[in-house]
Amino acid sequence: MNLNLATRNSQPGFASGYAPASPETRNPKLATGSLQPATRNQASPPAKPAKSSIQSTWFCVELPIIEYQKARDLQSYLVSARKDKIINSDIILILEHPPVFTLGRRGGLENLRISESFLEKSKIPVIHVERGGDITFHGPGQIVVYPIINLEKARLTVTDYVSNLEEVMIQTAKDSGVQAQRNGLNRGVWVGKKKLGSIGIAVRRGISFHGMALNVNLSLEPFNWINPCGLHNIKMTSIQQEFSHPVSLSHIRQTVKQHFESVFGVDLAPTGIKELYRDLKLQTLLSG
């Protein structure tokens, strides 16, 4: 197979991780000039956070369906801004992608089970990226979360961080009546022998990016065209398939945010992408 994979030079580390859950929606504003979200006094984090951070507030940017490469460029931009202290808070991006296959650093075309001509007819791109893991599929109806986190300041090891992402998905599924769990076969979350959610992260200059993908109500057919995560003879599933009833994507988004707050012991400050870009440009001008 002679596919032209979209590639980009980068030098991050990567890996694959544990924690708990509960909260509410807030509406703080960006603090002028410092790019820190407004904070408020709050009780201590839940009793079982996975060696998580000190209580803090993170920006939460919700986006609609966005092309994979555009989201990747945005992450790269935010990683640099976080490392250079242009942004003094961690950020999570919550979004969906149009159909796309992505290959992690361990990924190879041997786990793409369809012909090049079939792939061309499907019009689904294949993109080679810097995250950990092998091949996976993203599409509408799958909630993708990209946390841009300074792991050292958050006092999180990579293992704890990955475990926390798994716990967010486990608790989100539980709220929809689906019992998911970890599986020693592969990081992510599973329902029996079927995989419900995947994790693939990268770490550049101490800042995490990429993240987790939770199958809510997407078409699972493209997963049959690959060996998901490089694993043979496994099936993927979704919350809707396990629940056997239509599931509201917007409701699951809210649940994901709540469990991010409880598992990581943080507050999420809703922030618009235009607002974030405007303040980033202002900070760049002020510092220059």
C-alpha positions in Angstrom: 0.0 0.0 0.0 1.5 3.3 -1.1 -0.4 5.9 1.0 0.8 9.4 1.5 0.5 10.0 5.2 0.3 13.5 6.5 3.3 13.9 8.7 4.9 16.6 10.8 8.2 16.9 12.6 8.0 16.9 16.4 9.9 15.6 19.4 7.4 14.8 22.2 7.4 11.9 24.6 4.4 9.8 25.0 2.7 7.2 27.1 -0.5 5.6 28.2 -2.8 5.5 33.2 -6.2 6.1 37.3 -8.8 8.1 39.7 -12.8 9.2 40.8 -16.0 11.7 40.3 -19.1 15.0 40.6 -19.7 19.1 40.3 -21.5 22.0 38.5 -21.2 24.5 35.7 -19.5 27.8 36.3 -19.0 30.9 34.2 -15.8 32.7 35.3 -14.0 35.2 33.0 -10.5 35.4 31.8 -8.4 37.5 34.1 -7.2 40.6 32.0 -3.5 40.6 31.0 -2.5 37.4 32.9 -4.4 34.8 31.0 -5.5 33.1 34.2 -9.1 32.0 34.7 -10.8 33.6 37.7 -10.7 31.2 40.7 -13.0 30.8 43.7 -12.7 29.2 47.1 -13.8 25.7 47.1 -13.7 22.6 49.3 -10.9 20.1 48.9 -10.8 17.7 46.0 -12.5 14.4 46.3 -11.1 11.9 48.7 -9.7 9.6 45.9 -8.0 11.9 43.3 -5.2 9.9 41.6 -2.3 11.8 43.1 -3.7 14.8 41.2 -3.0 18.5 41.4 -3.5 21.3 43.8 -7.0 22.8 43.4 -6.9 25.1 40.4 -9.0 26.3 37.5 -8.6 25.3 33.9 -9.9 26.8 30.7 -12.5 24.7 29.0 -12.9 25.4 25.3 -15.8 23.6 23.6 -15.6 23.3 19.8 -18.0 21.8 17.2 -16.8 19.3 14.6 -13.3 20.4 13.6 -10.8 19.0 11.0 -8.2 16.9 12.7 -5.2 18.9 11.4 -6.7 22.2 12.5 -7.2 20.8 16.0 -3.6 19.4 15.9 -2.3 22.9 14.9 -4.3 24.5 17.7 -2.9 22.1 20.3 0.7 22.8 19.1 0.1 26.5 19.4 -1.4 26.1 22.9 1.4 23.8 24.1 4.0 26.5 23.2 1.9 29.2 24.8 1.6 27.2 28.0 5.3 26.4 28.1 6.3 30.0 27.5 3.9 31.1 30.2 1.8 33.2 27.8 -1.0 31.1 29.3 -0.8 30.6 33.0 -3.6 27.9 33.2 -4.1 24.5 31.8 -6.7 24.0 29.1 -9.0 21.3 27.8 -10.4 21.2 24.3 -13.7 19.3 23.9 -14.7 18.5 20.3 -15.5 16.1 17.5 -13.7 15.3 14.3 -15.0 14.5 10.8 -14.1 10.9 9.8 -10.3 10.3 10.0 -7.9 7.5 10.7 -4.9 8.5 12.8 -1.7 6.5 13.3 0.3 7.0 16.6 4.0 6.6 17.0 3.7 2.8 17.1 1.3 2.7 14.2 1.8 1.1 10.9 -0.2 0.5 7.7 -0.2 -3.2 8.5 -3.2 -2.5 10.8 -5.2 -0.9 8.1 -7.2 -3.8 6.7 -8.7 -2.2 3.5 -7.2 -1.6 0.1 -5.9 1.7 -1.0 -8.7 2.0 -3.6 -11.3 1.3 -1.0 -9.8 3.9 1.3 -9.8 6.4 -1.6 -13.5 5.8 -2.2 -14.3 6.2 1.5 -12.5 9.7 1.3 -11.3 9.1 4.9 -7.8 10.6 5.4 -5.0 8.8 7.2 -2.8 11.0 9.3 0.4 10.0 11.1 0.8 11.8 14.4 3.0 12.1 17.4 0.8 10.6 20.1 1.4 7.2 21.7 -0.4 4.2 20.5 -1.3 2.6 17.1 -4.2 3.2 14.7 -7.6 4.5 15.6 -10.7 6.1 14.0 -12.4 9.4 14.9 -15.8 10.5 13.6 -18.9 12.6 14.5 -20.6 11.1 17.6 -17.3 10.5 19.4 -16.3 13.0 22.1 -12.6 13.9 21.9 -10.9 15.7 24.8 -7.4 17.2 24.4 -6.0 18.4 27.7 -3.1 20.8 27.5 -1.6 20.3 30.9 1.7 21.2 32.6 2.1 17.8 34.3 4.8 18.8 36.7 2.8 21.8 38.0 -0.3 19.6 38.2 1.8 17.1 40.2 0.8 14.3 38.0 2.9 11.5 36.7 2.2 10.3 33.2 0.7 7.0 34.6 -1.5 8.9 37.0 -2.6 11.3 34.3 -3.6 8.4 31.9 -5.4 6.6 34.8 -7.4 9.8 35.4 -8.4 10.0 31.8 -9.6 6.4 32.0 -11.6 7.2 35.2 -13.3 10.2 33.5 -14.6 7.8 30.8 -15.5 5.1 33.3 -17.6 7.4 35.4 -19.2 9.1 32.3 -20.2 5.7 31.0 -21.5 4.7 34.4 -23.8 7.7 34.5 -25.4 6.4 31.3 -25.9 2.9 32.8 -22.9 1.4 31.1 -20.4 -0.5 33.2 -16.9 0.1 31.8 -13.6 -0.9 33.2 -9.8 -1.0 32.5 -8.2 -3.9 30.8 -4.6 -5.0 31.1 -4.6 -5.8 27.4 -4.5 -2.1 26.4 -5.0 1.3 28.0 -8.4 2.9 27.6 -11.8 1.6 28.8 -13.7 -1.5 27.9 -17.1 -3.1 28.2 -16.3 -6.8 28.5 -14.1 -7.6 25.5 -15.2 -4.5 23.5 -13.4 -1.2 23.7 -15.4 1.9 24.5 -12.8 4.6 24.8 -9.2 5.1 23.8 -6.2 7.1 25.0 -3.2 8.4 23.2 -1.1 11.2 24.5 2.1 13.1 23.8 4.3 15.2 26.1 6.3 18.1 24.7 8.6 20.1 27.0 6.6 18.8 30.0 3.2 19.8 28.5 0.7 17.1 27.6 -1.4 17.1 24.5 -3.6 14.8 22.4 -5.8 12.8 24.9 -8.9 10.7 25.0 -11.7 9.6 22.7 -15.0 8.3 24.0 -17.4 6.5 21.6 -20.9 7.9 22.2 -23.2 7.4 19.2 -20.8 7.3 16.2 -20.9 4.8 13.3 -18.7 1.9 14.3 -18.3 0.5 10.8 -14.9 2.2 10.0 -13.4 0.4 13.1 -14.0 -2.8 11.2 -11.5 -1.6 8.5 -8.6 -1.5 11.0 -7.1 -3.4 13.9 -8.0 -0.8 16.5 -5.0 0.2 18.6 -3.1 -2.5 16.8 -5.1 -5.2 18.4 -6.5 -8.2 16.5 -9.9 -9.8 16.9 -11.4 -7.1 19.1 -14.6 -5.1 18.6 -15.3 -1.5 19.4 -18.5 -0.3 21.0 -20.3 2.9 22.0 -22.4 4.1 24.9 -25.4 4.2 22.6 -24.8 0.6 21.5 -24.4 -0.7 25.0 -27.4 1.4 26.3 -29.6 0.3 23.4 -31.3 3.7 23.3 -30.5 7.0 21.6 -28.0 9.0 23.6 -27.7 12.8 23.7 -24.2 13.9 22.8 -24.6 17.3 24.5 -25.6 15.5 27.7 -22.6 13.3 27.6 -20.4 16.4 27.0 -21.7 17.9 30.2 -21.1 14.7 32.1 -17.5 14.5 30.8 -16.9 18.0 32.1 -18.3 17.2 35.5 -16.1 14.1 35.8 -13.0 16.0 34.7 -13.6 18.4 37.5 -14.1 15.7 40.1 -11.4 13.3 39.0 -8.7 16.0 38.5 -9.9 18.1 41.4 -10.2 21.3 39.3 -12.8 23.9 38.2 -13.4 24.3 34.5 -13.8 27.9 33.3 -15.9 28.0 30.0 -13.9 30.0 27.5 -14.6 30.8 23.9 -11.9 30.1 21.3 -12.1 33.6 19.9 -11.7 35.0 23.4 -8.7 32.9 24.0 -7.0 33.8 20.7 -7.7 37.5 21.3 -6.1 37.5 24.8 -3.2 35.4 23.5 -2.4 37.9 20.8 -2.7 40.8 23.3 -0.3 39.0 25.7 2.2 38.4 22.8 2.1 42.1 21.9 2.6 43.2 25.5 5.5 40.8 26.0 7.1 41.9 22.7 
